Amino acid sequence: MPKNPPEIVAAVDLGSNSFHMIVCSLTDGNLQTLDRLKEMVRLASGLDKKNYLDTETQERALGCLERFGQRIRNFPPESVRVVGTSTLRQAKNSQQFLEKAEKALNHPIHIISGIEEARLIYQGVAHSLGSNANLRLVMDIGGGSTEYIIGSGDTPRIKESTPMGCVLVSNAFFKEGKLSKNAFTQASLFAEQQLEPIQKQFLRKNWDEAIGASGSLRSIDKVLQAKNWSNNGITREGLELLVAHINQCSHVNELNLPELDPERLPVFPGGVAIVYATFKSLGIEQMTVSDGALREGLIQDLLGRIYDHDIRSATVQALVDRYHIDKEHASRVKRTIGNILAQLGDDFCSPNQEHVAHFLNWAADLHEIGRDIAHSQYHKHSAYIIENGDFAGFSRQDQILLSAIVKSHRRKFPRSLFDELPSPWSVDAPKLTVILRLSVLLHRNRQEHELPDFKISLIKSKIRLQFPDHWLAQAPLTHADLTQEADYLKSAGFKLEFA
């Protein structure tokens, strides 16, 4: 258990339709919900044909985040997780928006992949329902994507994310709220096309119960109950009646459905089309709806990080096994990293200090995974896998950062790789790379022996290494390696001195 776990934790989900925030008290590892906030922002509607987020939508989103920020602005950094999903994955100008959004919240925002979104959704649903032995199909409709997961207990087994959401489908097939039987048929067919590649994995025979999460599914459930079209969650029969009703209307304003929030009305037909296509394609007859979703999954993931059960470390260890890493060599490198960090002190890379050791140790574990593809240029293969793989627990920014460090750990030091990293990593990551480079270099012979008691300092761009008297004279290969390393680092703006 950490020395001082936070008393209050929060999670914010910047979805493509709605922004959600949950705030909980944390006492002895137990959570109690204190506050829930939700605003319909419809971020996905602001994407133009070239995938740029328009100014009006950005301003609407930032206004929401200013209000959220009033609640969590002064929370400690380690007590808050904020993630962006489908629309922020797509938007070409997302970085510019994120800079303003992070100022509004006073917390960093991480973009997560569709597969990571699916994992977190499952965690939120599983936590809200409790554990049982059944295989569950979990479905979550967002504004820009829909996730499907099969899992049991707390463990997701199969995860998929499809590029369809209630905002995207409604904008494409029900423009300006116009409805028709043909439009609904085309919308459903589009959804079935997205499901076609994953249909076999998610068919009814592969799971025991179906569970829905998200506002679209909750809205459909409420409408079906209020109309007495279903009395046990969402049913195939109830959906048929709802679809028939929609197809009799020419505009969303004519739907006149009880329990349907007016704010959801413009995107409701798109959500229904996705659910209807899913029931048909996967053979679903009945689906219950859960209160848990992405934000609850984020809170559970945050608890793991607070109590030293970070899923990212488990992911790295799984990759170490998968890519046949030399664990003894990685351990030697990590010991030297620990020695260097201890000498550099607590102020090194402040305020990122608590994250520095994590990322350096993960880099030490993963810097050679590319050897499983080819020995030549293996650092580039390693970096590609890290940046583009589906790594549970890691955000896109996490993976880009880790990839840049690993790619730069040997030979040329491409300083430009770090220029586009978000602050403060654009400044700190090159220093982390220097530490990894030196730690790997000092173990280049890959033999199990203790290094001498060396001293190191890293002040701005100047690195000073001091070895015991005469040691370098007795280690000519290390001396030659350090001489070459000084040249590599010089080209990246660092000055390495050693004696």
C-alpha positions in Angstrom: 0.0 0.0 0.0 1.3 3.5 -0.8 2.3 5.8 2.1 -0.3 8.4 1.4 -3.0 7.3 -1.0 -5.3 10.1 -2.2 -8.6 10.6 -0.3 -10.5 11.5 -3.4 -10.1 10.2 -7.0 -11.7 11.2 -10.3 -12.0 10.0 -13.8 -13.0 11.9 -16.9 -14.1 10.4 -20.2 -14.0 12.7 -23.2 -16.3 10.7 -25.4 -17.4 11.5 -28.9 -20.9 12.2 -27.8 -20.8 13.0 -24.1 -18.2 14.0 -21.6 -18.4 12.2 -18.3 -16.8 12.7 -14.9 -17.0 10.6 -11.8 -15.5 11.7 -8.4 -15.1 9.1 -5.6 -13.8 9.1 -2.0 -11.2 6.5 -1.3 -10.9 5.0 2.2 -8.8 1.9 2.9 -9.1 0.9 -0.8 -12.9 1.2 -0.8 -14.7 3.6 -3.2 -17.8 5.7 -2.6 -19.2 7.8 -5.4 -19.4 11.5 -4.5 -20.3 13.2 -7.7 -21.2 12.4 -11.4 -21.3 15.0 -14.1 -22.2 14.6 -17.7 -22.6 17.0 -20.6 -23.6 16.2 -24.2 -20.8 17.8 -26.2 -21.1 15.8 -29.5 -17.5 16.1 -30.3 -17.8 13.8 -33.3 -20.2 16.2 -35.0 -17.3 18.8 -35.1 -15.1 16.7 -37.4 -15.0 18.0 -41.0 -14.4 16.0 -44.1 -10.6 16.3 -43.5 -10.9 15.2 -39.9 -10.2 18.6 -38.3 -12.2 19.5 -35.2 -14.0 22.8 -35.9 -13.7 25.9 -33.6 -17.3 25.9 -32.5 -17.2 22.3 -31.2 -13.8 23.0 -29.5 -15.3 26.0 -27.7 -18.3 23.9 -26.6 -16.0 21.2 -25.3 -13.7 23.6 -23.5 -16.6 25.3 -21.8 -17.6 21.8 -20.4 -14.1 21.1 -19.3 -13.8 24.5 -17.6 -16.8 23.4 -15.5 -15.4 20.0 -14.8 -12.1 21.7 -14.0 -13.7 23.7 -11.2 -14.3 20.4 -9.4 -11.0 18.6 -9.9 -8.5 21.4 -10.8 -6.7 21.2 -7.4 -6.7 17.4 -7.1 -3.2 15.8 -6.9 -2.0 14.6 -10.3 -1.9 10.9 -9.2 -5.6 11.0 -8.2 -7.1 11.8 -11.6 -7.2 10.0 -15.0 -8.6 11.7 -18.1 -8.8 10.0 -21.4 -10.0 10.9 -25.0 -11.5 8.3 -27.3 -12.6 7.9 -30.9 -12.9 11.5 -32.1 -9.7 12.6 -30.5 -8.0 9.6 -32.0 -9.1 10.8 -35.5 -8.8 14.6 -35.2 -5.7 15.8 -37.0 -5.7 18.9 -34.8 -6.2 17.0 -31.6 -2.9 18.1 -30.1 -3.8 21.8 -30.3 -7.2 21.1 -28.7 -5.6 19.0 -26.0 -3.2 21.8 -25.0 -6.2 24.0 -24.3 -8.2 21.2 -22.7 -5.4 20.3 -20.3 -5.2 23.9 -19.1 -9.0 23.9 -18.5 -8.8 20.8 -16.4 -5.2 21.3 -15.0 -4.6 17.6 -15.7 -3.0 15.7 -18.6 -5.3 14.0 -21.1 -4.4 10.7 -22.6 -5.7 9.4 -25.9 -6.5 5.7 -25.7 -6.9 3.1 -28.6 -10.2 1.4 -29.3 -8.9 -1.8 -27.9 -7.8 -0.1 -24.6 -11.2 1.6 -24.5 -12.8 -1.9 -24.8 -10.6 -3.2 -21.9 -11.5 -0.3 -19.6 -15.2 -0.6 -20.5 -15.2 -4.2 -19.6 -13.5 -3.4 -16.3 -16.2 -0.9 -15.5 -19.0 -3.3 -16.4 -17.5 -6.2 -14.5 -17.0 -4.1 -11.4 -20.6 -2.9 -11.4 -22.0 -6.4 -11.8 -19.7 -8.3 -9.5 -17.9 -11.6 -10.4 -19.5 -14.7 -11.8 -18.4 -17.6 -14.0 -20.5 -16.7 -17.0 -18.9 -15.6 -20.3 -20.2 -12.1 -21.0 -20.6 -10.2 -24.2 -20.3 -6.5 -23.4 -21.3 -3.9 -25.9 -20.8 -0.2 -25.6 -21.9 2.4 -28.2 -20.0 5.7 -28.2 -20.4 8.7 -30.4 -17.7 7.6 -32.9 -17.0 3.9 -32.2 -18.7 0.8 -30.7 -16.8 -1.7 -28.6 -17.4 -5.4 -28.2 -15.8 -7.6 -25.5 -16.2 -11.2 -24.4 -14.9 -11.9 -20.9 -15.5 -13.7 -17.7 -15.2 -12.3 -14.2 -12.8 -9.4 -14.3 -10.9 -10.7 -17.3 -11.6 -9.6 -20.9 -10.7 -12.3 -23.4 -11.6 -10.9 -26.8 -11.7 -7.1 -27.5 -12.7 -5.3 -30.6 -13.5 -1.7 -31.5 -15.5 -0.8 -34.6 -15.6 2.6 -36.4 -19.3 3.3 -35.9 -21.1 5.3 -33.2 -24.4 7.0 -32.6 -23.2 10.4 -33.7 -21.3 9.1 -36.8 -24.3 6.9 -38.0 -26.9 9.6 -37.2 -25.0 12.3 -39.1 -24.4 10.0 -42.1 -27.9 8.5 -42.5 -30.3 10.7 -40.6 -29.1 14.2 -41.6 -30.9 17.1 -39.9 -33.1 14.5 -38.1 -34.8 13.2 -41.2 -36.1 9.7 -41.0 -37.2 7.1 -43.6 -37.4 3.3 -43.8 -34.8 3.3 -46.5 -32.4 5.5 -44.4 -32.8 3.1 -41.5 -32.2 0.1 -43.7 -29.0 1.7 -45.1 -27.8 2.6 -41.6 -28.4 -1.0 -40.3 -26.6 -2.4 -43.4 -23.6 -0.1 -42.7 -23.4 -1.4 -39.1 -23.7 -5.0 -40.3 -20.7 -4.4 -42.7 -18.6 -3.1 -39.8 -19.5 -6.2 -37.8 -18.8 -8.7 -40.6 -15.1 -9.2 -39.9 -15.7 -9.9 -36.2 -19.1 -11.6 -36.4 -17.7 -15.2 -36.1 -15.9 -14.4 -32.8 -18.9 -12.8 -31.2 -21.8 -15.1 -32.2 -24.3 -16.2 -29.6 -22.7 -19.6 -29.2 -19.5 -18.0 -27.8 -21.0 -16.4 -24.7 -23.6 -16.9 -22.0 -25.1 -13.4 -21.4 -25.2 -10.1 -23.2 -24.7 -6.8 -21.4 -25.0 -3.3 -22.7 -23.2 -0.2 -21.5 -23.4 3.5 -22.6 -26.1 6.1 -22.9 -27.5 4.8 -26.2 -28.3 1.4 -24.7 -29.7 2.8 -21.5 -32.0 5.1 -23.5 -33.2 2.2 -25.7 -33.8 0.1 -22.6 -35.8 2.9 -20.9 -38.0 3.5 -24.0 -38.7 -0.2 -24.4 -39.8 -0.5 -20.7 -41.9 2.7 -20.8 -43.7 1.5 -24.0 -44.2 -2.0 -22.6 -42.4 -3.3 -25.6 -40.0 -5.3 -23.4 -40.0 -6.1 -19.7 -36.6 -7.6 -19.3 -33.8 -5.4 -20.7 -33.5 -5.0 -24.5 -35.2 -7.8 -26.4 -35.2 -8.7 -30.1 -39.0 -8.4 -30.1 -38.9 -5.0 -28.5 -36.3 -3.7 -30.9 -38.5 -4.8 -33.9 -41.4 -2.7 -32.5 -39.1 0.3 -31.9 -37.7 0.0 -35.4 -41.2 -0.2 -36.9 -42.1 3.0 -34.9 -39.1 4.9 -36.2 -39.8 3.8 -39.8 -43.3 5.4 -39.5 -41.8 8.8 -38.7 -40.3 11.3 -41.1 -38.3 13.3 -38.5 -36.9 12.7 -35.0 -39.2 15.3 -33.6 -42.2 13.0 -34.4 -40.8 10.0 -32.4 -42.6 11.1 -29.2 -41.0 8.3 -27.2 -41.4 8.3 -23.4 -38.3 8.4 -21.2 -36.2 9.6 -24.1 -33.9 12.6 -23.1 -34.5 15.4 -25.7 -30.7 15.9 -25.8 -30.2 12.3 -27.0 -33.0 12.6 -29.7 -30.7 13.7 -32.6 -28.4 10.7 -32.2 -31.0 8.2 -31.1 -31.8 6.6 -34.5 -28.1 6.0 -35.2 -27.8 4.1 -31.8 -30.9 2.1 -32.6 -29.6 1.1 -36.0 -26.3 -0.1 -34.4 -28.1 -2.1 -31.7 -30.6 -3.6 -34.2 -27.7 -4.7 -36.6 -25.8 -6.2 -33.7 -28.8 -8.2 -32.5 -29.3 -9.5 -36.0 -25.6 -10.2 -36.8 -24.7 -11.9 -33.5 -27.9 -13.7 -32.8 -28.8 -11.8 -29.7 -32.3 -12.2 -28.3 -32.0 -10.3 -25.0 -29.5 -7.9 -23.4 -29.4 -6.4 -19.9 -28.0 -2.9 -19.3 -25.2 -2.1 -16.8 -24.6 1.2 -15.0 -20.8 0.6 -15.3 -18.9 1.9 -18.3 -15.6 3.5 -19.3 -15.4 6.0 -16.5 -15.9 3.3 -13.8 -13.2 1.3 -15.6 -10.9 4.2 -15.4 -11.4 4.5 -11.7 -10.6 0.8 -11.2 -7.5 1.2 -13.4 -6.4 4.2 -11.4 -6.8 2.2 -8.1 -4.5 -0.4 -9.6 -1.8 2.3 -10.2 -2.3 3.7 -6.7 -2.0 0.3 -5.0 0.9 -1.0 -7.1 -1.1 -3.2 -9.4 -0.5 -1.2 -12.6 -1.8 -3.2 -15.6 1.0 -1.6 -17.7 3.7 -3.6 -15.8 1.7 -6.8 -16.3 1.5 -6.0 -20.0 5.3 -5.4 -20.2 6.0 -8.8 -18.5 3.6 -10.5 -21.0 5.6 -8.9 -23.9 8.9 -10.0 -22.3 7.7 -13.6 -22.4 6.1 -13.3 -25.9 9.3 -11.9 -27.5 11.7 -14.1 -25.7 13.6 -11.4 -23.9 16.9 -12.1 -22.1 15.5 -11.4 -18.6 18.8 -11.6 -16.8 20.3 -8.9 -19.1 17.2 -6.7 -18.7 17.5 -7.1 -14.9 21.2 -6.0 -15.0 20.2 -2.9 -17.1 17.4 -2.1 -14.6 19.8 -2.3 -11.6 22.1 0.2 -13.2 19.2 2.5 -14.1 18.2 2.3 -10.4 21.7 3.2 -9.3 21.8 6.2 -11.7 18.4 7.5 -10.6 19.4 7.2 -6.9 22.5 9.3 -7.6 20.6 12.0 -9.6 18.1 12.5 -6.7 14.5 13.3 -6.3 14.6 16.6 -8.2 15.6 14.9 -11.4 12.9 15.4 -14.1 10.6 17.0 -11.5 7.5 17.0 -11.6 7.7 13.7 -13.6 9.8 12.0 -11.0 7.3 9.3 -10.0 6.9 8.2 -13.6 10.5 8.3 -14.6 11.5 4.9 -13.0 8.4 3.2 -14.5 9.1 4.3 -18.0 12.9 3.5 -17.8 12.3 0.1 -16.4 9.7 -0.7 -19.0 12.1 0.5 -21.7 14.9 -1.7 -20.2 12.5 -4.7 -20.4 11.4 -4.0 -24.0 14.4 -2.4 -25.7 15.3 -5.7 -27.3 11.9 -7.1 -28.3 12.8 -6.2 -31.9 15.5 -9.0 -31.9 12.7 -11.5 -32.3 12.1 -10.0 -35.8 15.7 -9.3 -36.9 19.0 -8.5 -35.2 19.9 -5.8 -37.6 18.3 -2.5 -36.6 16.5 -4.3 -33.8 16.0 -1.0 -31.9 13.8 0.3 -34.8 11.8 -2.9 -34.8 11.4 -2.7 -31.0 10.2 0.9 -31.3 7.7 0.0 -34.1 6.1 -2.7 -32.0 5.9 -0.5 -28.9 4.3 2.4 -30.8 1.8 0.4 -32.8 0.9 -2.6 -30.6 -2.3 -2.9 -28.5 -0.7 -2.5 -25.0 -3.2 -2.9 -22.2 -3.1 0.1 -19.8 -1.0 2.3 -22.1 -2.3 5.4 -23.7 -1.2 6.5 -27.2 1.1 9.1 -25.6 2.6 6.5 -23.3 3.5 4.3 -26.2 4.9 7.1 -28.3 7.1 8.2 -25.4 8.3 4.6 -24.7 8.9 4.0 -28.4 11.0 7.2 -28.7 13.2 6.2 -25.8 13.7 2.7 -27.1 14.4 3.8 -30.7 17.1 6.2 -29.4 18.8 3.8 -27.0 21.7 3.0 -29.4 23.7 4.4 -32.2 22.4 7.8 -33.5 20.4 9.9 -31.1 17.5 11.4 -33.2 16.7 14.3 -30.9 13.9 15.4 -33.2 11.8 12.4 -32.1 11.2 14.1 -28.8 10.3 17.6 -30.1 6.6 16.8 -30.6 6.1 15.0 -27.2 3.8 16.8 -24.8 5.4 18.9 -22.1 7.3 18.1 -19.8 8.3 14.9 -21.7 9.7 16.9 -24.6 12.4 18.1 -22.2 12.7 15.1 -19.9 12.5 12.2 -22.3 16.0 12.9 -23.9 17.5 12.7 -20.3 15.7 9.4 -19.8 17.2 8.1 -23.1 20.7 9.1 -21.9 20.2 7.0 -18.8 19.0 4.0 -20.8 21.8 4.4 -23.3 24.5 4.5 -20.6 23.0 1.6 -18.7 22.8 -0.6 -21.8 26.4 0.4 -22.8 27.8 -0.6 -19.4 26.4 -4.1 -19.8 27.3 -4.5 -23.5 29.2 -7.7 -22.7 26.0 -9.2 -21.2 28.0 -11.0 -18.5 26.9 -11.3 -14.8 29.4 -9.2 -12.9 29.2 -6.2 -10.7 30.0 -2.8 -12.2 32.5 -0.7 -10.3 31.1 1.9 -7.9 30.9 4.7 -10.5 29.5 8.3 -9.9 27.3 10.2 -12.3 25.9 13.7 -12.6 23.5 15.1 -15.2 23.1 18.8 -15.1 21.3 20.4 -18.0 23.1 18.9 -21.1 26.3 17.9 -19.3 26.9 14.3 -18.2 29.8 13.4 -16.0 30.9 9.8 -15.3 33.6 9.0 -12.8 35.0 5.5 -12.4 37.4 4.2 -9.8 41.1 4.8 -10.5 42.6 2.6 -13.3 39.2 0.8 -14.0 38.8 2.2 -17.5 42.4 1.3 -18.3 41.5 -2.3 -17.5 38.3 -2.1 -19.5 39.5 -0.9 -22.9 36.2 -2.0 -24.7 34.1 0.1 -22.3 36.5 3.0 -22.8 36.1 2.7 -26.6 32.3 2.5 -26.3 32.1 5.6 -24.1 34.3 7.5 -26.5 31.9 6.6 -29.4 28.9 7.4 -27.2 30.3 10.9 -26.5 30.2 11.5 -30.2 26.6 10.3 -30.5 25.5 12.4 -27.6 27.3 15.5 -28.9 25.2 15.4 -32.1 22.1 15.4 -29.8 23.3 18.4 -27.8 24.7 16.6 -24.8 28.3 16.6 -23.5 29.6 13.4 -22.0 32.8 13.4 -19.9 34.2 10.3 -18.3 37.3 9.4 -16.4 
